[in-house]
Amino acid sequence: MGSKTITVTEEAYERLKAHKREGESFTDTLLRLAGERGGRWDGYGSLRDADGFRTAVEEGRETFDEDAIDRHQRIFGTDDA
């Protein structure tokens, strides 16, 4: 297999280095990061509407908490959940 030399900025090098796993070569890191899309985690962390997501999570947590308190009260018959 042949090889190529590329020039990258210090910032690009540091970012790549931060993604490099123990025992992994830079070539392996580049191939992993530039791999084919469609995996389970594809797009993870790249939400366009982070505020909308945050709101949905907060509302979900509130609903979960309310449901948990309701279940606790029905099961144990107390108000101190």
C-alpha positions, 0 to 999 in steps of 0.5 A: 500500500502506498502513502501520501504526505499531507500538510495540516495546520496545528489546529487540525493536527491537535483535533485529529490527535484528540480523536486518536485511540490508544494503539491506533495510527493516524491512518487508522484514525482518519479512516475511522473518522472518514468511514462510510456513513449510515452507522448507528451513531451517524449524525450523533451530536449534530442536531441543528435545533439544539434548543428544541431538543433541549426543550423536548428533553426537559418536557420529557423529564417533567412528564416522567417525574409527574408519572413517577410521583403518580405511580408512587402515590397509587402504589404506596398511598402517600404524598411524599414521593 
